[in-house]
Amino acid sequence: MFGASLAAWLVVLHHYMQVAYNFQLTDPISVALHRYGAIGVDLFFVISGFVIYLSSTGRKITPLMFSAHRLARVAPAYWIFTLATAATIAFVPGMVPYTLFEPMFLLKSLLFIPTQNPTGIGFFPMMTVGWTLNYEMAFYAVFLISLFSPQNLRLPALVVGIGLLYWLAPSLGGALEFYGNPIIFEFLLGVAIAWVYQRGWVGNIKPAIAWVATGCALGLIIYNGQVTHHPIKSGIPCAILVLCALSQERAFPKSSLLTRLGDWSYSTYLCHILIICAMVKAGSIFHLDPTVTLTGAILGIFIVSAFSFHVIEKPISSLVRNTRSINAKTYPQKEGVR
């Protein structure tokens, strides 16, 4: 999906401005990336809600199958890049900002358990971009529970589950305060889009209306200023953008490059901080021109993203999808049927 690659690269460029320049550049593009680049996270959450609901409804799927597929899709690459981050912090101190190495902190990061970062910046895991994955896993947990309800009640169950997570979890104190962030409602915006998409209503949106709505959504993002990951200020405009893009998907030319970028987007999100830090460090040591540093970072992210997708993400996901012990419980097969 093009939206996923756009979301990933918005975050990449936003973090490049942060790591390389500490958001000190004042040219219009740098200022825009500072203020609005983080909107990629909100776009990710909306797309995630859309994809998970659309791919898991209207078909037979058990909680076991859902759990196995989601873990296989998300966890291995995250674990590998988290361990790479830990090794970098341990052996090249100071290269990766805003994080430190502590064994228990690493363990909690690997297990998607929200915990305070030792640097004091808040509930950020060792690989700081992983904070979004902690919300993602919480959404998967709520969705998993909803699978035990009748299919016609799954949507209400999701709404109730996210609401309980937001309002009740923080009252228990400790790390559960992390889930008191309203950003988690952005998953429901994606779920709502999937619900109307399944009914064929999205395709009825006229091109003129879609373009006007897109312009209004972008205007809202600009008007609201610095992105704060609020479900109304950021989530709703992102939901409108996703809805409009889906409504006109038949008009977009098919592009193998865009398809690949979408496939690689998760790995792009995971690997970009390490590569940016490495290039900024190299630029400082070898006095590289800023353009060379940026170009090197972008090329490095492309290469590592492609490698990660084809060597880690895709093979592991395919292995789990083809595991009979998981899928047989979902699709009981008669003799001779494959």
TORKOL-4160 file (C-alpha; in steps of 0.2 Angstrom, whole numbers, padded with zeros to 4 digits, m for minus):
338
<pt num="1" X="0000" Y="0000" Z="0000"/>
<pt num="2" X="0007" Y="0017" Z="m0005"/>
<pt num="3" X="0000" Y="0025" Z="0010"/>
<pt num="4" X="0011" Y="0014" Z="0021"/>
<pt num="5" X="0027" Y="0019" Z="0012"/>
<pt num="6" X="0022" Y="0037" Z="0013"/>
<pt num="7" X="0019" Y="0036" Z="0031"/>
<pt num="8" X="0036" Y="0027" Z="0034"/>
<pt num="9" X="0046" Y="0040" Z="0024"/>
<pt num="10" X="0037" Y="0055" Z="0032"/>
<pt num="11" X="0044" Y="0048" Z="0049"/>
<pt num="12" X="0061" Y="0044" Z="0041"/>
<pt num="13" X="0063" Y="0062" Z="0035"/>
<pt num="14" X="0056" Y="0069" Z="0052"/>
<pt num="15" X="0069" Y="0059" Z="0062"/>
<pt num="16" X="0083" Y="0064" Z="0050"/>
<pt num="17" X="0079" Y="0082" Z="0054"/>
<pt num="18" X="0079" Y="0078" Z="0072"/>
<pt num="19" X="0095" Y="0067" Z="0073"/>
<pt num="20" X="0106" Y="0077" Z="0060"/>
<pt num="21" X="0100" Y="0095" Z="0064"/>
<pt num="22" X="0090" Y="0094" Z="0081"/>
<pt num="23" X="0076" Y="0103" Z="0071"/>
<pt num="24" X="0087" Y="0119" Z="0070"/>
<pt num="25" X="0085" Y="0122" Z="0051"/>
<pt num="26" X="0074" Y="0136" Z="0046"/>
<pt num="27" X="0070" Y="0133" Z="0028"/>
<pt num="28" X="0052" Y="0129" Z="0023"/>
<pt num="29" X="0055" Y="0110" Z="0019"/>
<pt num="30" X="0064" Y="0107" Z="0036"/>
<pt num="31" X="0051" Y="0117" Z="0046"/>
<pt num="32" X="0037" Y="0107" Z="0038"/>
<pt num="33" X="0046" Y="0090" Z="0041"/>
<pt num="34" X="0048" Y="0096" Z="0059"/>
<pt num="35" X="0030" Y="0101" Z="0062"/>
<pt num="36" X="0021" Y="0088" Z="0051"/>
<pt num="37" X="0033" Y="0073" Z="0047"/>
<pt num="38" X="0027" Y="0064" Z="0063"/>
<pt num="39" X="0009" Y="0063" Z="0055"/>
<pt num="40" X="0016" Y="0047" Z="0047"/>
<pt num="41" X="0013" Y="0038" Z="0064"/>
<pt num="42" X="m0005" Y="0043" Z="0064"/>
<pt num="43" X="m0007" Y="0037" Z="0046"/>
<pt num="44" X="0001" Y="0021" Z="0050"/>
<pt num="45" X="m0011" Y="0018" Z="0064"/>
<pt num="46" X="m0026" Y="0021" Z="0053"/>
<pt num="47" X="m0019" Y="0010" Z="0039"/>
<pt num="48" X="m0016" Y="m0004" Z="0052"/>
<pt num="49" X="m0034" Y="m0003" Z="0059"/>
<pt num="50" X="m0040" Y="m0004" Z="0041"/>
<pt num="51" X="m0029" Y="m0019" Z="0036"/>
<pt num="52" X="m0031" Y="m0029" Z="0051"/>
<pt num="53" X="m0050" Y="m0028" Z="0051"/>
<pt num="54" X="m0052" Y="m0030" Z="0032"/>
<pt num="55" X="m0040" Y="m0045" Z="0032"/>
<pt num="56" X="m0049" Y="m0054" Z="0047"/>
<pt num="57" X="m0067" Y="m0052" Z="0044"/>
<pt num="58" X="m0078" Y="m0061" Z="0032"/>
<pt num="59" X="m0067" Y="m0076" Z="0033"/>
<pt num="60" X="m0064" Y="m0091" Z="0045"/>
<pt num="61" X="m0050" Y="m0086" Z="0057"/>
<pt num="62" X="m0046" Y="m0092" Z="0074"/>
<pt num="63" X="m0038" Y="m0083" Z="0088"/>
<pt num="64" X="m0023" Y="m0095" Z="0086"/>
<pt num="65" X="m0021" Y="m0091" Z="0068"/>
<pt num="66" X="m0023" Y="m0072" Z="0070"/>
<pt num="67" X="m0010" Y="m0072" Z="0085"/>
<pt num="68" X="0003" Y="m0083" Z="0075"/>
<pt num="69" X="0001" Y="m0072" Z="0059"/>
<pt num="70" X="0003" Y="m0056" Z="0068"/>
<pt num="71" X="0018" Y="m0061" Z="0079"/>
<pt num="72" X="0027" Y="m0068" Z="0064"/>
<pt num="73" X="0023" Y="m0052" Z="0054"/>
<pt num="74" X="0029" Y="m0040" Z="0068"/>
<pt num="75" X="0040" Y="m0048" Z="0081"/>
<pt num="76" X="0055" Y="m0056" Z="0072"/>
<pt num="77" X="0061" Y="m0040" Z="0063"/>
<pt num="78" X="0057" Y="m0029" Z="0078"/>
<pt num="79" X="0068" Y="m0041" Z="0089"/>
<pt num="80" X="0082" Y="m0041" Z="0077"/>
<pt num="81" X="0083" Y="m0022" Z="0075"/>
<pt num="82" X="0081" Y="m0020" Z="0094"/>
<pt num="83" X="0096" Y="m0031" Z="0097"/>
<pt num="84" X="0105" Y="m0022" Z="0084"/>
<pt num="85" X="0101" Y="m0006" Z="0093"/>
<pt num="86" X="0107" Y="m0013" Z="0109"/>
<pt num="87" X="0123" Y="m0019" Z="0102"/>
<pt num="88" X="0126" Y="m0002" Z="0094"/>
<pt num="89" X="0123" Y="0007" Z="0111"/>
<pt num="90" X="0134" Y="m0005" Z="0120"/>
<pt num="91" X="0149" Y="m0004" Z="0108"/>
<pt num="92" X="0147" Y="0013" Z="0100"/>
<pt num="93" X="0141" Y="0024" Z="0115"/>
<pt num="94" X="0133" Y="0040" Z="0111"/>
<pt num="95" X="0129" Y="0036" Z="0092"/>
<pt num="96" X="0111" Y="0032" Z="0095"/>
<pt num="97" X="0103" Y="0047" Z="0105"/>
<pt num="98" X="0089" Y="0046" Z="0118"/>
<pt num="99" X="0092" Y="0028" Z="0124"/>
<pt num="100" X="0103" Y="0018" Z="0135"/>
<pt num="101" X="0107" Y="0000" Z="0137"/>
<pt num="102" X="0101" Y="m0010" Z="0153"/>
<pt num="103" X="0097" Y="m0028" Z="0152"/>
<pt num="104" X="0080" Y="m0027" Z="0160"/>
<pt num="105" X="0075" Y="m0013" Z="0149"/>
<pt num="106" X="0081" Y="m0023" Z="0134"/>
<pt num="107" X="0070" Y="m0038" Z="0140"/>
<pt num="108" X="0055" Y="m0027" Z="0142"/>
<pt num="109" X="0057" Y="m0019" Z="0125"/>
<pt num="110" X="0058" Y="m0036" Z="0117"/>
<pt num="111" X="0042" Y="m0041" Z="0125"/>
<pt num="112" X="0033" Y="m0025" Z="0120"/>
<pt num="113" X="0031" Y="m0021" Z="0138"/>
<pt num="114" X="0029" Y="m0002" Z="0141"/>
<pt num="115" X="0043" Y="0005" Z="0152"/>
<pt num="116" X="0051" Y="0021" Z="0156"/>
<pt num="117" X="0067" Y="0024" Z="0146"/>
<pt num="118" X="0082" Y="0026" Z="0157"/>
<pt num="119" X="0086" Y="0043" Z="0149"/>
<pt num="120" X="0070" Y="0050" Z="0156"/>
<pt num="121" X="0061" Y="0054" Z="0140"/>
<pt num="122" X="0046" Y="0044" Z="0144"/>
<pt num="123" X="0038" Y="0027" Z="0139"/>
<pt num="124" X="0050" Y="0023" Z="0125"/>
<pt num="125" X="0058" Y="0006" Z="0122"/>
<pt num="126" X="0077" Y="0004" Z="0118"/>
<pt num="127" X="0073" Y="0006" Z="0100"/>
<pt num="128" X="0063" Y="0022" Z="0103"/>
<pt num="129" X="0052" Y="0020" Z="0087"/>
<pt num="130" X="0046" Y="0004" Z="0095"/>
<pt num="131" X="0034" Y="0014" Z="0106"/>
<pt num="132" X="0021" Y="0013" Z="0092"/>
<pt num="133" X="0023" Y="m0006" Z="0091"/>
<pt num="134" X="0018" Y="m0006" Z="0110"/>
<pt num="135" X="0001" Y="0002" Z="0105"/>
<pt num="136" X="0000" Y="m0010" Z="0089"/>
<pt num="137" X="0002" Y="m0025" Z="0100"/>
<pt num="138" X="m0011" Y="m0019" Z="0112"/>
<pt num="139" X="m0023" Y="m0016" Z="0097"/>
<pt num="140" X="m0019" Y="m0034" Z="0092"/>
<pt num="141" X="m0023" Y="m0040" Z="0109"/>
<pt num="142" X="m0040" Y="m0031" Z="0109"/>
<pt num="143" X="m0044" Y="m0038" Z="0092"/>
<pt num="144" X="m0039" Y="m0056" Z="0097"/>
<pt num="145" X="m0052" Y="m0055" Z="0111"/>
<pt num="146" X="m0065" Y="m0048" Z="0099"/>
<pt num="147" X="m0063" Y="m0064" Z="0089"/>
<pt num="148" X="m0071" Y="m0074" Z="0102"/>
<pt num="149" X="m0087" Y="m0064" Z="0099"/>
<pt num="150" X="m0100" Y="m0067" Z="0085"/>
<pt num="151" X="m0094" Y="m0059" Z="0069"/>
<pt num="152" X="m0109" Y="m0047" Z="0069"/>
<pt num="153" X="m0103" Y="m0041" Z="0086"/>
<pt num="154" X="m0085" Y="m0039" Z="0082"/>
<pt num="155" X="m0085" Y="m0021" Z="0078"/>
<pt num="156" X="m0094" Y="m0016" Z="0094"/>
<pt num="157" X="m0082" Y="m0027" Z="0104"/>
<pt num="158" X="m0067" Y="m0018" Z="0097"/>
<pt num="159" X="m0075" Y="m0001" Z="0101"/>
<pt num="160" X="m0078" Y="m0007" Z="0119"/>
<pt num="161" X="m0061" Y="m0015" Z="0120"/>
<pt num="162" X="m0051" Y="0000" Z="0115"/>
<pt num="163" X="m0062" Y="0011" Z="0126"/>
<pt num="164" X="m0058" Y="0000" Z="0141"/>
<pt num="165" X="m0040" Y="0000" Z="0137"/>
<pt num="166" X="m0040" Y="0019" Z="0136"/>
<pt num="167" X="m0050" Y="0023" Z="0152"/>
<pt num="168" X="m0047" Y="0008" Z="0164"/>
<pt num="169" X="m0029" Y="0003" Z="0161"/>
<pt num="170" X="m0021" Y="0019" Z="0166"/>
<pt num="171" X="m0031" Y="0019" Z="0182"/>
<pt num="172" X="m0021" Y="0003" Z="0187"/>
<pt num="173" X="m0005" Y="0014" Z="0187"/>
<pt num="174" X="0013" Y="0010" Z="0183"/>
<pt num="175" X="0017" Y="0006" Z="0165"/>
<pt num="176" X="m0002" Y="0004" Z="0161"/>
<pt num="177" X="m0002" Y="0023" Z="0161"/>
<pt num="178" X="0005" Y="0022" Z="0143"/>
<pt num="179" X="m0011" Y="0016" Z="0136"/>
<pt num="180" X="m0020" Y="0032" Z="0142"/>
<pt num="181" X="m0015" Y="0040" Z="0126"/>
<pt num="182" X="m0030" Y="0044" Z="0114"/>
<pt num="183" X="m0019" Y="0039" Z="0099"/>
<pt num="184" X="m0026" Y="0022" Z="0101"/>
<pt num="185" X="m0043" Y="0027" Z="0095"/>
<pt num="186" X="m0035" Y="0030" Z="0078"/>
<pt num="187" X="m0035" Y="0011" Z="0075"/>
<pt num="188" X="m0054" Y="0012" Z="0076"/>
<pt num="189" X="m0054" Y="0025" Z="0062"/>
<pt num="190" X="m0046" Y="0013" Z="0051"/>
<pt num="191" X="m0058" Y="m0001" Z="0057"/>
<pt num="192" X="m0072" Y="0011" Z="0052"/>
<pt num="193" X="m0065" Y="0014" Z="0035"/>
<pt num="194" X="m0063" Y="m0005" Z="0032"/>
<pt num="195" X="m0081" Y="m0007" Z="0038"/>
<pt num="196" X="m0088" Y="0005" Z="0025"/>
<pt num="197" X="m0076" Y="m0002" Z="0012"/>
<pt num="198" X="m0082" Y="m0019" Z="0014"/>
<pt num="199" X="m0100" Y="m0013" Z="0009"/>
<pt num="200" X="m0094" Y="m0005" Z="m0007"/>
<pt num="201" X="m0098" Y="0013" Z="m0002"/>
<pt num="202" X="m0080" Y="0019" Z="m0003"/>
<pt num="203" X="m0080" Y="0016" Z="m0022"/>
<pt num="204" X="m0095" Y="0028" Z="m0024"/>
<pt num="205" X="m0085" Y="0043" Z="m0019"/>
<pt num="206" X="m0083" Y="0054" Z="m0035"/>
<pt num="207" X="m0066" Y="0060" Z="m0040"/>
<pt num="208" X="m0070" Y="0079" Z="m0037"/>
<pt num="209" X="m0076" Y="0075" Z="m0020"/>
<pt num="210" X="m0061" Y="0065" Z="m0016"/>
<pt num="211" X="m0049" Y="0079" Z="m0021"/>
<pt num="212" X="m0058" Y="0092" Z="m0012"/>
<pt num="213" X="m0059" Y="0081" Z="0004"/>
<pt num="214" X="m0040" Y="0078" Z="0002"/>
<pt num="215" X="m0037" Y="0096" Z="0001"/>
<pt num="216" X="m0047" Y="0099" Z="0016"/>
<pt num="217" X="m0038" Y="0086" Z="0026"/>
<pt num="218" X="m0021" Y="0093" Z="0022"/>
<pt num="219" X="m0028" Y="0110" Z="0026"/>
<pt num="220" X="m0033" Y="0103" Z="0043"/>
<pt num="221" X="m0016" Y="0096" Z="0046"/>
<pt num="222" X="m0008" Y="0112" Z="0042"/>
<pt num="223" X="m0020" Y="0122" Z="0052"/>
<pt num="224" X="m0018" Y="0112" Z="0068"/>
<pt num="225" X="0001" Y="0115" Z="0068"/>
<pt num="226" X="0013" Y="0104" Z="0077"/>
<pt num="227" X="0008" Y="0086" Z="0076"/>
<pt num="228" X="0003" Y="0079" Z="0093"/>
<pt num="229" X="m0005" Y="0062" Z="0088"/>
<pt num="230" X="m0022" Y="0067" Z="0093"/>
<pt num="231" X="m0036" Y="0057" Z="0085"/>
<pt num="232" X="m0046" Y="0072" Z="0081"/>
<pt num="233" X="m0032" Y="0084" Z="0075"/>
<pt num="234" X="m0021" Y="0071" Z="0067"/>
<pt num="235" X="m0032" Y="0055" Z="0066"/>
<pt num="236" X="m0047" Y="0061" Z="0057"/>
<pt num="237" X="m0037" Y="0071" Z="0043"/>
<pt num="238" X="m0027" Y="0055" Z="0040"/>
<pt num="239" X="m0043" Y="0044" Z="0040"/>
<pt num="240" X="m0050" Y="0056" Z="0027"/>
<pt num="241" X="m0034" Y="0054" Z="0016"/>
<pt num="242" X="m0034" Y="0035" Z="0017"/>
<pt num="243" X="m0053" Y="0035" Z="0013"/>
<pt num="244" X="m0050" Y="0047" Z="m0002"/>
<pt num="245" X="m0035" Y="0036" Z="m0008"/>
<pt num="246" X="m0045" Y="0020" Z="m0007"/>
<pt num="247" X="m0060" Y="0028" Z="m0016"/>
<pt num="248" X="m0049" Y="0032" Z="m0031"/>
<pt num="249" X="m0037" Y="0017" Z="m0031"/>
<pt num="250" X="m0043" Y="0011" Z="m0048"/>
<pt num="251" X="m0037" Y="0028" Z="m0055"/>
<pt num="252" X="m0019" Y="0026" Z="m0049"/>
<pt num="253" X="m0007" Y="0017" Z="m0061"/>
<pt num="254" X="0000" Y="0001" Z="m0055"/>
<pt num="255" X="0019" Y="0003" Z="m0050"/>
<pt num="256" X="0030" Y="m0011" Z="m0045"/>
<pt num="257" X="0041" Y="0002" Z="m0036"/>
<pt num="258" X="0027" Y="0009" Z="m0026"/>
<pt num="259" X="0022" Y="m0009" Z="m0022"/>
<pt num="260" X="0039" Y="m0013" Z="m0016"/>
<pt num="261" X="0041" Y="0002" Z="m0005"/>
<pt num="262" X="0024" Y="m0002" Z="0003"/>
<pt num="263" X="0030" Y="m0020" Z="0006"/>
<pt num="264" X="0046" Y="m0013" Z="0014"/>
<pt num="265" X="0038" Y="0000" Z="0024"/>
<pt num="266" X="0038" Y="m0009" Z="0041"/>
<pt num="267" X="0057" Y="m0013" Z="0039"/>
<pt num="268" X="0060" Y="0005" Z="0034"/>
<pt num="269" X="0052" Y="0011" Z="0050"/>
<pt num="270" X="0062" Y="m0001" Z="0060"/>
<pt num="271" X="0079" Y="0002" Z="0053"/>
<pt num="272" X="0079" Y="0020" Z="0049"/>
<pt num="273" X="0086" Y="0027" Z="0065"/>
<pt num="274" X="0101" Y="0016" Z="0066"/>
<pt num="275" X="0106" Y="0020" Z="0048"/>
<pt num="276" X="0103" Y="0039" Z="0050"/>
<pt num="277" X="0113" Y="0039" Z="0066"/>
<pt num="278" X="0127" Y="0029" Z="0057"/>
<pt num="279" X="0127" Y="0041" Z="0042"/>
<pt num="280" X="0127" Y="0056" Z="0053"/>
<pt num="281" X="0142" Y="0049" Z="0063"/>
<pt num="282" X="0151" Y="0045" Z="0047"/>
<pt num="283" X="0147" Y="0063" Z="0041"/>
<pt num="284" X="0155" Y="0070" Z="0056"/>
<pt num="285" X="0170" Y="0059" Z="0056"/>
<pt num="286" X="0174" Y="0061" Z="0037"/>
<pt num="287" X="0167" Y="0079" Z="0035"/>
<pt num="288" X="0155" Y="0074" Z="0022"/>
<pt num="289" X="0144" Y="0086" Z="0013"/>
<pt num="290" X="0126" Y="0086" Z="0021"/>
<pt num="291" X="0119" Y="0081" Z="0004"/>
<pt num="292" X="0131" Y="0066" Z="0004"/>
<pt num="293" X="0125" Y="0061" Z="0021"/>
<pt num="294" X="0107" Y="0062" Z="0017"/>
<pt num="295" X="0109" Y="0052" Z="0001"/>
<pt num="296" X="0119" Y="0039" Z="0010"/>
<pt num="297" X="0106" Y="0038" Z="0023"/>
<pt num="298" X="0092" Y="0036" Z="0010"/>
<pt num="299" X="0101" Y="0023" Z="0000"/>
<pt num="300" X="0106" Y="0013" Z="0016"/>
<pt num="301" X="0087" Y="0013" Z="0022"/>
<pt num="302" X="0082" Y="0007" Z="0005"/>
<pt num="303" X="0095" Y="m0007" Z="0004"/>
<pt num="304" X="0092" Y="m0013" Z="0022"/>
<pt num="305" X="0073" Y="m0012" Z="0021"/>
<pt num="306" X="0073" Y="m0023" Z="0005"/>
<pt num="307" X="0085" Y="m0035" Z="0013"/>
<pt num="308" X="0075" Y="m0036" Z="0029"/>
<pt num="309" X="0058" Y="m0039" Z="0020"/>
<pt num="310" X="0065" Y="m0053" Z="0009"/>
<pt num="311" X="0076" Y="m0061" Z="0022"/>
<pt num="312" X="0067" Y="m0059" Z="0038"/>
<pt num="313" X="0048" Y="m0053" Z="0036"/>
<pt num="314" X="0043" Y="m0063" Z="0020"/>
<pt num="315" X="0050" Y="m0080" Z="0024"/>
<pt num="316" X="0045" Y="m0080" Z="0042"/>
<pt num="317" X="0027" Y="m0074" Z="0038"/>
<pt num="318" X="0026" Y="m0087" Z="0024"/>
<pt num="319" X="0032" Y="m0101" Z="0035"/>
<pt num="320" X="0019" Y="m0097" Z="0048"/>
<pt num="321" X="0005" Y="m0096" Z="0035"/>
<pt num="322" X="0010" Y="m0113" Z="0028"/>
<pt num="323" X="0011" Y="m0122" Z="0045"/>
<pt num="324" X="m0003" Y="m0135" Z="0045"/>
<pt num="325" X="m0004" Y="m0136" Z="0064"/>
<pt num="326" X="m0010" Y="m0118" Z="0064"/>
<pt num="327" X="m0021" Y="m0117" Z="0049"/>
<pt num="328" X="m0029" Y="m0135" Z="0051"/>
<pt num="329" X="m0038" Y="m0128" Z="0066"/>
<pt num="330" X="m0045" Y="m0114" Z="0055"/>
<pt num="331" X="m0049" Y="m0123" Z="0039"/>
<pt num="332" X="m0053" Y="m0141" Z="0043"/>
<pt num="333" X="m0049" Y="m0151" Z="0027"/>
<pt num="334" X="m0058" Y="m0166" Z="0019"/>
<pt num="335" X="m0048" Y="m0180" Z="0012"/>
<pt num="336" X="m0041" Y="m0174" Z="m0005"/>
<pt num="337" X="m0044" Y="m0156" Z="m0002"/>
<pt num="338" X="m0028" Y="m0144" Z="m0002"/>
